């Protein structure tokens, strides 16, 4: 095509990127790679090919890591950890040097990424690599500030990190930058399809002064990742990938004490209201679903368009689709590149061919060879259709309509995922009303796929848990300083040979939905004092009682929409009413425990209620300093429905210290009372009845922790499970929680110091951070 023809047709001419330097780097390594362990390359072994998906060409051969390779990498990381964690200022300088090196070699990284992954060079060059550098710059600053701003936190130790193939280098930066900044050492496994930019990063890391053993890169398939997950000397696992694999990792790490963050799949809604700027919304949709060939976990793959404009919107969208350019990813004029591998292409093709909807393939010119799939729109599906519910992970958009904002929210939340969402409207009031109602970790208003190191990213529901980026992302790579005491189980007092029984029995029931309820099973247990006095009976709750409590929490969902001020008033009132009965509660505690600390525990419990009343309207979100004309609001939202197992050693204070922060942040909670001392909890529900606590916000069960733990962990309608039980329930709760990938907070056989408020930890556990991006300007 000559210049004259270009001016006549206004078509883009080819603008191929020169791949010579990337090929030269591969050639310098003889196109064969070992692992990067302890600052050195290992000898290549059991290699497999890394291919260019646009051509099928073998770019290089990389090694398949086995258990021995993982052992060596973990040992190197462990050996390097102490010295690396010691000096935050040194870490800051190394991370800064990494950022500078990425910028200096940006073209090499971008070209190699496109060759290996198939994404258009424009995306690698203009989006991925600048964001990679940004993450290292940002976290260099976090390292510099750690001693001053996080004085009570320290590194976890050795982090095992497993990343996907859709953003190979960017996912590496998301994982490695915060881990190294906080003083951890790393063993990272890139995806089998796309290892080359991770190996280039490892090669250049020595120029930045990264000490041997701090950064280790091992390559291989899923078996290599499995070896990392199972390794006994790794302190934390960070995984980005499919929900199905995330479930397996949650189950495998259950009870191990390993920290875990999971960034999993999504089926993100893209909501267009009838007052939206249609042209802008369509351009945004192009970026939402056809960016990176739709191989994006937060892709706007479900289009929800208001019914009144749907026909015109679909017509305009199809016209725009027809103009998309599909072809050689190294051509700077290409919009849609190659799917990562023939296996993924086959999966996409099969899913679409089995669809019952109306399928529209863009009338684009398609390459004859390579892993290409045309931009596709599917309409006419029911909300229960497989393609409306499951990830395709390809350039495929499914669409339906809605009539009202309320219906839009219902449709948007009608998914097991909760990663991201997009809202298009010119009405800022509508946008900011809808955003908090969407079940998602990130919401973009009149924009899509905005990311920055300062703004947390992550999901809820089966999109995983934990955040990457911002201050909140550092929690995943740090722990509180100091060591917790070993958990000591307290056995219930056995029935005496000679019982002291009062003439009038006090029947303690369960507390569900604001009402006293008999246990479904019809069983109770006697509660004895150490002196042989019968104090009462407590019901033995079963799974049906737990089910009823969860239903009661569902009925109290309005609690999360109340103001912090209102929640504070209720908590203050609880403290006031508990104070009025302090002598009675103190005697009860003394009788159950056989000790004299009841009065002090009641006083501490009243103070704890007042403390969390104070926090209820003071746990602020943040406006993140992101580099764009706009604002990214980090909003603290309630987790939802929590089931918690109370401690044994502080029957009232342990109960209050768990219930109060959950309430203060807008959650609903079902508490399983202390096993040896349950009557403090059953007395407490009498205080709840007189303190304006709405029914279902707090539910109290008594009974066996061992019996109820698997039911709570596996309940598909529970959002989080906490355990401070005297029994170590960690393994069973974390394993069962894999079903819906719910959040867990377990004690791993360690006790808890109830004399301390530990506000930061409880606030983080009781909230989800939702990042709402609002660009502004004409």
SEDRENRO-801810 format. One record per residue (C-alpha): x, y, z. Coordinates in steps of 0.5 Angstrom, whole numbers, padded with zeros to 4 digits, always signed. Layout:
N
XYZ ...
END
This chain:
778
+0000+0000+0000 +0003+0007-0002 +0002+0014+0001 -0003+0016-0004 -0008+0009-0003 -0007+0011+0004 -0010+0018+0003 -0016+0015-0001 -0018+0010+0003 -0016+0012+0010 -0014+0005+0012 -0008+0004+0017 -0002+0002+0013 +0003-0004+0017 +0008-0001+0022 +0012-0007+0024 +0016-0007+0030 +0023-0010+0029 +0024-0016+0034 +0031-0016+0032 +0034-0014+0039 +0029-0019+0043 +0031-0025+0038 +0039-0023+0040 +0037-0024+0047 +0034-0030+0046 +0040-0032+0041 +0045-0030+0047 +0042-0035+0051 +0042-0040+0046 +0035-0040+0046 +0035-0045+0052 +0034-0043+0059 +0035-0046+0066 +0032-0044+0072 +0034-0037+0076 +0036-0040+0083 +0041-0036+0088 +0043-0031+0083 +0045-0036+0078 +0042-0040+0072 +0042-0047+0073 +0043-0052+0067 +0037-0053+0062 +0034-0060+0063 +0027-0063+0061 +0026-0057+0057 +0019-0055+0053 +0018-0050+0048 +0015-0043+0048 +0012-0041+0042 +0010-0035+0038 +0002-0036+0038 +0002-0031+0032 +0006-0036+0028 +0007-0042+0031 +0015-0041+0031 +0019-0044+0037 +0022-0038+0041 +0026-0042+0046 +0026-0048+0050 +0025-0047+0058 +0026-0052+0063 +0021-0056+0067 +0022-0055+0074 +0022-0061+0079 +0021-0062+0086 +0029-0062+0087 +0029-0055+0083 +0024-0052+0088 +0027-0055+0094 +0034-0051+0092 +0030-0045+0090 +0026-0044+0097 +0033-0046+0100 +0036-0040+0097 +0030-0036+0099 +0031-0038+0106 +0038-0037+0106 +0037-0030+0103 +0031-0027+0107 +0034-0025+0114 +0039-0020+0111 +0034-0018+0106 +0029-0016+0111 +0034-0012+0115 +0035-0006+0111 +0029-0003+0108 +0033+0003+0106 +0037-0002+0102 +0031-0005+0099 +0028+0002+0097 +0034+0003+0093 +0034-0004+0089 +0027-0003+0087 +0028+0004+0085 +0034+0001+0080 +0029-0005+0078 +0024+0001+0076 +0030+0005+0072 +0032-0002+0069 +0025-0003+0066 +0024+0003+0063 +0031+0003+0060 +0030-0004+0057 +0022-0002+0056 +0022-0004+0048 +0026-0010+0049 +0021-0012+0054 +0015-0010+0050 +0017-0014+0044 +0019-0020+0048 +0012-0020+0051 +0008-0019+0045 +0012-0025+0041 +0011-0030+0047 +0004-0028+0049 +0001-0025+0042 -0002-0019+0045 -0001-0013+0040 +0005-0009+0041 +0001-0003+0043 -0002-0006+0049 +0005-0009+0051 +0009-0002+0050 +0004+0003+0052 +0000-0001+0058 +0004-0007+0061 +0011-0004+0061 +0009+0003+0064 +0005+0000+0069 +0011-0005+0071 +0016+0000+0072 +0010+0004+0076 +0009-0002+0081 +0017-0002+0082 +0017+0006+0083 +0011+0006+0088 +0014+0000+0092 +0021+0003+0092 +0017+0008+0096 +0013+0003+0100 +0020+0000+0102 +0023+0007+0104 +0017+0009+0109 +0016+0002+0112 +0020+0003+0118 +0016+0009+0120 +0009+0008+0117 +0009+0000+0119 +0013+0000+0125 +0009-0006+0128 +0009-0010+0122 +0015-0015+0119 +0016-0019+0113 +0013-0026+0112 +0019-0030+0110 +0019-0034+0103 +0013-0032+0098 +0011-0037+0093 +0008-0034+0087 +0005-0037+0081 +0002-0032+0076 -0002-0033+0069 +0000-0032+0062 -0005-0026+0060 +0000-0021+0063 +0006-0025+0064 +0011-0019+0066 +0005-0014+0070 +0003-0020+0074 +0010-0021+0076 +0011-0014+0078 +0004-0014+0082 +0007-0020+0086 +0014-0019+0086 +0015-0011+0088 +0010-0011+0094 +0014-0018+0097 +0021-0015+0096 +0019-0008+0099 +0017-0011+0105 +0023-0015+0106 +0020-0022+0103 +0024-0027+0099 +0021-0030+0093 +0020-0036+0089 +0016-0035+0083 +0013-0039+0077 +0011-0036+0071 +0006-0039+0066 +0008-0045+0062 +0006-0041+0056 +0009-0035+0057 +0016-0035+0061 +0021-0031+0057 +0020-0024+0060 +0020-0027+0067 +0027-0030+0065 +0029-0023+0062 +0027-0020+0068 +0031-0025+0072 +0037-0024+0068 +0037-0016+0069 +0036-0016+0076 +0043-0017+0078 +0044-0011+0074 +0040-0008+0079 +0043-0010+0085 +0038-0016+0087 +0042-0020+0092 +0043-0028+0090 +0037-0032+0093 +0032-0026+0094 +0029-0027+0087 +0028-0034+0084 +0025-0036+0078 +0023-0043+0076 +0019-0045+0070 +0015-0051+0069 +0007-0053+0068 +0002-0054+0073 +0006-0059+0077 +0012-0054+0079 +0006-0050+0081 +0004-0055+0086 +0011-0057+0088 +0011-0049+0091 +0004-0050+0094 +0006-0056+0098 +0013-0054+0100 +0013-0054+0107 +0018-0048+0108 +0014-0043+0104 +0011-0038+0108 +0006-0035+0103 +0002-0037+0097 +0000-0032+0092 -0004-0034+0086 -0007-0031+0080 -0011-0036+0075 -0017-0040+0075 -0022-0041+0080 -0022-0048+0080 -0014-0048+0081 -0015-0043+0087 -0020-0048+0090 -0015-0053+0090 -0010-0049+0093 -0014-0046+0098 -0016-0054+0100 -0008-0056+0099 -0006-0050+0104 -0011-0051+0109 -0008-0052+0116 -0001-0051+0114 -0001-0044+0117 +0001-0041+0110 -0002-0034+0108 -0006-0034+0102 -0008-0029+0097 -0012-0031+0091 -0014-0027+0085 -0019-0031+0081 -0024-0031+0075 -0029-0026+0073 -0035-0025+0069 -0035-0017+0070 -0042-0013+0068 -0041-0007+0063 -0047-0003+0065 -0050+0002+0060 -0055+0007+0062 -0060+0010+0057 -0056+0017+0058 -0049+0015+0057 -0045+0018+0052 -0046+0012+0047 -0040+0013+0042 -0035+0013+0049 -0039+0007+0052 -0037+0003+0045 -0030+0005+0045 -0030+0003+0053 -0033-0003+0051 -0028-0005+0046 -0022-0004+0051 -0026-0008+0056 -0027-0014+0052 -0022-0014+0046 -0016-0012+0050 -0011-0017+0050 -0016-0021+0046 -0021-0022+0052 -0016-0026+0056 -0017-0021+0062 -0020-0024+0069 -0024-0017+0069 -0026-0016+0062 -0033-0013+0061 -0035-0020+0058 -0043-0019+0060 -0046-0013+0057 -0052-0010+0060 -0055-0005+0056 -0062-0001+0058 -0067-0003+0054 -0069+0003+0050 -0063+0004+0047 -0061-0003+0046 -0062-0004+0038 -0059+0002+0037 -0053+0001+0041 -0052-0006+0038 -0052-0004+0031 -0047+0001+0033 -0043-0004+0037 -0043-0009+0031 -0041-0003+0026 -0035-0002+0031 -0033-0009+0031 -0033-0009+0024 -0027-0004+0024 -0023-0008+0029 -0016-0010+0026 -0014-0017+0027 -0007-0020+0025 +0000-0020+0027 +0001-0017+0034 +0008-0014+0032 +0004-0009+0027 +0003-0003+0031 -0004-0002+0027 -0007-0008+0030 -0013-0008+0035 -0013-0015+0036 -0008-0020+0037 -0007-0028+0037 -0010-0032+0043 -0004-0035+0047 -0004-0042+0045 -0008-0047+0040 -0011-0050+0047 -0014-0044+0049 -0017-0042+0042 -0020-0049+0042 -0023-0048+0048 -0026-0041+0046 -0029-0044+0039 -0032-0050+0043 -0036-0045+0048 -0038-0041+0042 -0041-0046+0038 -0045-0049+0043 -0048-0043+0045 -0056-0042+0044 -0055-0035+0043 -0055-0030+0036 -0048-0030+0035 -0045-0025+0031 -0037-0025+0029 -0034-0019+0027 -0033-0018+0019 -0026-0017+0020 -0020-0020+0015 -0017-0026+0019 -0010-0028+0018 -0010-0035+0015 -0005-0038+0020 -0004-0037+0028 -0008-0037+0034 -0014-0032+0032 -0021-0031+0034 -0026-0026+0031 -0029-0021+0036 -0036-0024+0037 -0042-0021+0040 -0048-0026+0043 -0055-0024+0044 -0061-0027+0046 -0058-0031+0052 -0062-0033+0059 -0059-0030+0065 -0057-0038+0067 -0054-0039+0060 -0047-0042+0061 -0044-0036+0057 -0047-0031+0062 -0044-0035+0068 -0038-0037+0066 -0031-0034+0063 -0030-0035+0056 -0023-0032+0057 -0023-0030+0049 -0026-0024+0045 -0033-0026+0046 -0038-0021+0049 -0045-0023+0051 -0051-0018+0052 -0057-0017+0055 -0062-0012+0057 -0065-0009+0063 -0070-0003+0064 -0069+0000+0071 -0063+0001+0075 -0065-0004+0080 -0066-0009+0075 -0059-0007+0072 -0056-0009+0079 -0059-0015+0080 -0057-0018+0073 -0050-0015+0075 -0050-0019+0081 -0053-0025+0078 -0046-0029+0078 -0042-0033+0083 -0036-0028+0081 -0034-0021+0084 -0028-0018+0081 -0030-0012+0077 -0036-0008+0074 -0037-0002+0069 -0042+0003+0069 -0043+0008+0064 -0048+0014+0065 -0047+0022+0065 -0051+0022+0071 -0046+0022+0077 -0052+0021+0082 -0054+0015+0079 -0047+0012+0078 -0045+0014+0085 -0051+0010+0087 -0050+0004+0083 -0043+0003+0085 -0043+0001+0092 -0049-0004+0090 -0045-0008+0085 -0042-0014+0088 -0035-0013+0086 -0028-0011+0088 -0027-0005+0083 -0032-0001+0079 -0030+0004+0074 -0035+0009+0072 -0035+0012+0065 -0028+0008+0064 -0025+0001+0064 -0019-0003+0065 -0016+0003+0069 -0010+0000+0074 -0005+0003+0078 +0000+0001+0084 -0003+0006+0089 -0010+0003+0088 -0012-0004+0091 -0014-0009+0086 -0018-0016+0088 -0025-0019+0088 -0030-0022+0092 -0034-0028+0092 -0031-0034+0088 -0026-0028+0085 -0022-0029+0091 -0019-0025+0096 -0014-0020+0098 -0012-0014+0095 -0006-0012+0090 -0003-0005+0090 -0004+0001+0095 -0003+0000+0103 -0008-0005+0103 -0004-0010+0098 +0002-0009+0103 -0002-0013+0109 -0001-0019+0104 +0006-0019+0105 +0007-0017+0112 +0005-0020+0119 +0005-0017+0126 +0011-0017+0130 +0012-0022+0136 +0010-0029+0137 +0003-0031+0139 +0002-0036+0145 +0001-0043+0144 -0007-0045+0144 -0009-0048+0151 -0016-0052+0150 -0020-0051+0156 -0025-0057+0158 -0032-0056+0160 -0033-0058+0168 -0035-0065+0168 -0041-0067+0172 -0039-0068+0180 -0041-0074+0184 -0045-0070+0188 -0049-0064+0185 -0051-0057+0188 -0058-0056+0184 -0062-0050+0185 -0069-0051+0185 -0071-0047+0179 -0068-0048+0172 -0066-0043+0168 -0067-0045+0160 -0061-0042+0156 -0064-0043+0148 -0060-0041+0142 -0061-0034+0139 -0063-0033+0132 -0066-0027+0128 -0067-0023+0135 -0071-0029+0138 -0070-0035+0143 -0070-0041+0139 -0070-0049+0142 -0064-0053+0138 -0067-0057+0132 -0064-0063+0135 -0067-0063+0142 -0061-0064+0145 -0057-0060+0151 -0051-0060+0156 -0051-0059+0163 -0046-0053+0165 -0042-0054+0172 -0038-0050+0176 -0032-0052+0179 -0035-0053+0185 -0040-0058+0183 -0046-0053+0182 -0051-0054+0176 -0051-0047+0173 -0056-0048+0167 -0056-0052+0161 -0054-0050+0154 -0057-0052+0147 -0053-0056+0142 -0054-0053+0136 -0053-0057+0129 -0053-0055+0122 -0060-0054+0121 -0059-0048+0127 -0053-0046+0123 -0058-0045+0117 -0063-0042+0120 -0058-0037+0123 -0055-0035+0116 -0062-0034+0113 -0063-0029+0119 -0057-0026+0117 -0060-0025+0110 -0066-0022+0113 -0062-0017+0116 -0058-0014+0110 -0060-0007+0111 -0055-0007+0117 -0050-0006+0112 -0053+0000+0109 -0054+0004+0115 -0049+0010+0117 -0043+0009+0122 -0047+0014+0126 -0053+0009+0127 -0049+0003+0128 -0044+0007+0134 -0051+0009+0137 -0053+0002+0138 -0046-0001+0140 -0046+0005+0146 -0053+0003+0148 -0050-0005+0148 -0045-0002+0153 -0049+0002+0157 -0054-0004+0158 -0048-0009+0159 -0046-0004+0165 -0053-0004+0168 -0052-0012+0169 -0045-0012+0170 -0045-0015+0177 -0049-0021+0175 -0045-0022+0169 -0039-0022+0173 -0042-0027+0178 -0043-0031+0172 -0036-0031+0169 -0033-0033+0176 -0038-0039+0177 -0036-0042+0171 -0029-0041+0171 -0028-0042+0179 -0024-0035+0178 -0025-0028+0181 -0023-0024+0174 -0031-0023+0172 -0031-0016+0174 -0025-0014+0170 -0027-0018+0164 -0034-0015+0164 -0031-0008+0165 -0026-0009+0159 -0032-0012+0155 -0036-0005+0156 -0030-0001+0154 -0029-0006+0148 -0036-0004+0146 -0035+0003+0147 -0028+0003+0143 -0032-0001+0137 -0037+0004+0137 -0032+0010+0137 -0029+0006+0131 -0036+0005+0127 -0036+0012+0124 -0028+0013+0123 -0025+0008+0119 -0025+0012+0113 -0023+0010+0106 -0018+0014+0102 -0017+0018+0095 -0012+0014+0092 -0006+0018+0088 -0007+0015+0081 -0004+0019+0075 -0010+0021+0071 -0015+0026+0071 -0020+0023+0076 -0020+0020+0083 -0020+0013+0085 -0024+0012+0092 -0022+0006+0096 -0028+0005+0100 -0029+0000+0106 -0035-0004+0105 -0037-0010+0110 -0035-0017+0108 -0042-0019+0109 -0044-0025+0113 -0039-0028+0118 -0039-0034+0122 -0034-0034+0128 -0032-0039+0134 -0031-0035+0140 -0025-0037+0145 -0025-0041+0151 -0021-0037+0155 -0025-0030+0156 -0032-0032+0155 -0035-0025+0155 -0029-0021+0153 -0028-0026+0147 -0035-0026+0145 -0035-0018+0145 -0029-0017+0142 -0031-0021+0136 -0038-0019+0135 -0037-0011+0136 -0032-0010+0130 -0036-0014+0126 -0042-0010+0128 -0039-0003+0127 -0037-0005+0120 -0044-0007+0118 -0043-0014+0118 -0048-0019+0120 -0045-0025+0125 -0047-0031+0128 -0042-0033+0134 -0041-0040+0136 -0040-0039+0144 -0035-0042+0148 -0036-0049+0149 -0034-0049+0157 -0037-0043+0158 -0043-0042+0154 -0047-0038+0159 -0044-0032+0158 -0046-0032+0151 -0053-0034+0153 -0054-0028+0158 -0051-0023+0153 -0057-0024+0148 -0062-0021+0154 -0057-0015+0153 -0058-0015+0145 -0066-0016+0146 -0066-0009+0150 -0061-0005+0146 -0064-0004+0139 -0060-0009+0135 -0064-0011+0129 -0066-0018+0129 -0061-0023+0125 -0055-0018+0126 -0053-0022+0131 -0054-0029+0132 -0051-0034+0138 -0051-0041+0138 -0048-0046+0143 -0045-0053+0142 -0040-0057+0139 -0034-0053+0135 -0032-0059+0132 -0039-0061+0129 -0040-0054+0127 -0034-0052+0124 -0034-0056+0117 -0042-0054+0116 -0039-0046+0117 -0033-0047+0113 -0037-0051+0107 -0043-0046+0108 -0044-0043+0101 -0048-0037+0103 -0043-0035+0108 -0038-0030+0106 -0033-0031+0112 -0031-0035+0118 -0027-0033+0124 -0024-0038+0129 -0021-0036+0136 -0024-0043+0139 -0020-0047+0144 -0020-0053+0139 -0015-0052+0133 -0021-0052+0127 -0016-0049+0122 -0015-0054+0117 -0023-0056+0117 -0025-0049+0116 -0020-0047+0111 -0021-0054+0107 -0028-0053+0107 -0028-0046+0105 -0025-0048+0098 -0032-0049+0096 -0034-0042+0095 -0027-0039+0096 -0029-0035+0102 -0025-0031+0107 -0022-0034+0113 -0019-0032+0119 -0016-0038+0123 -0012-0038+0129 -0007-0044+0127 -0007-0047+0134 -0005-0040+0137 -0008-0036+0142 -0010-0029+0142 -0009-0024+0147 -0016-0021+0149 -0013-0015+0153 -0011-0012+0147 -0016-0008+0142 -0012-0010+0136 -0016-0005+0132 -0012-0005+0125 -0013-0013+0124 -0020-0013+0126 -0022-0007+0122 -0018-0011+0116 -0022-0017+0117 -0029-0014+0118 -0028-0010+0111 -0027-0011+0104 -0024-0005+0100 -0028-0003+0094 -0024+0001+0089 -0029+0006+0085 -0025+0010+0079 -0028+0016+0077 -0025+0020+0071 -0027+0027+0070 -0026+0032+0065 -0029+0034+0058 
END
